[in-house]
Amino acid sequence: MRRIREFPVTLPDYDRRVNGIFGLTAGTLAPCIQALRKLCGEAEELVDREMRPAGDKNP
């Protein structure tokens, strides 16, 4: 974030430079983000299920 303050670049310019450096595009990031959201959701459900008291029948 320091570069944004030091140099007069817009956020889209910054994003474009970062994406160029790492070779990432929205098309390649979208599946990764979807997979992370799915994994996080599944992990959260597992924690909720495991932390539920034994007698609690709530799904």
C-alpha positions as CSV (number, residue, x, y, z in Angstrom):
1,M,0.0,0.0,0.0
2,R,3.0,2.3,0.5
3,R,3.5,2.6,-3.3
4,I,0.0,4.0,-3.8
5,R,0.8,6.8,-1.4
6,E,4.3,7.5,-2.8
7,F,3.4,7.5,-6.5
8,P,0.5,9.2,-8.2
9,V,-1.1,6.0,-9.6
10,T,-4.7,5.1,-9.6
11,L,-5.9,1.9,-8.0
12,P,-6.7,0.3,-11.4
13,D,-3.1,1.1,-12.5
14,Y,-1.8,-0.5,-9.3
15,D,-4.0,-3.5,-9.8
16,R,-2.9,-3.9,-13.4
17,R,0.8,-3.7,-12.4
18,V,0.4,-6.2,-9.6
19,N,-1.6,-8.6,-11.9
20,G,1.1,-8.2,-14.6
21,I,3.9,-9.1,-12.1
22,F,2.1,-12.2,-10.9
23,G,0.5,-13.1,-14.2
24,L,-2.9,-13.2,-12.6
25,T,-6.2,-12.2,-14.2
26,A,-9.7,-12.0,-12.9
27,G,-10.4,-15.2,-14.9
28,T,-7.7,-17.2,-13.0
29,L,-8.4,-15.6,-9.6
30,A,-12.2,-16.3,-9.7
31,P,-12.0,-20.1,-9.4
32,C,-9.4,-19.7,-6.6
33,I,-11.6,-17.4,-4.6
34,Q,-14.6,-19.6,-5.1
35,A,-12.7,-22.6,-3.9
36,L,-11.5,-20.7,-0.8
37,R,-15.0,-19.6,0.0
38,K,-16.2,-23.2,-0.3
39,L,-13.4,-24.5,1.9
40,C,-14.0,-21.8,4.5
41,G,-17.7,-22.5,4.5
42,E,-17.2,-26.2,5.0
43,A,-14.6,-25.6,7.8
44,E,-17.1,-23.3,9.5
45,E,-19.8,-25.9,9.3
46,L,-17.5,-28.5,10.7
47,V,-16.5,-26.4,13.6
48,D,-20.1,-25.5,14.4
49,R,-21.1,-29.2,14.2
50,E,-18.2,-30.3,16.4
51,M,-18.6,-27.6,19.0
52,R,-22.4,-28.2,19.4
53,P,-23.3,-29.8,22.7
54,A,-24.0,-33.5,22.4
55,G,-27.7,-33.2,23.2
56,D,-28.3,-30.4,20.7
57,K,-30.3,-31.7,17.7
58,N,-30.3,-28.4,15.8
59,P,-28.9,-28.9,12.2
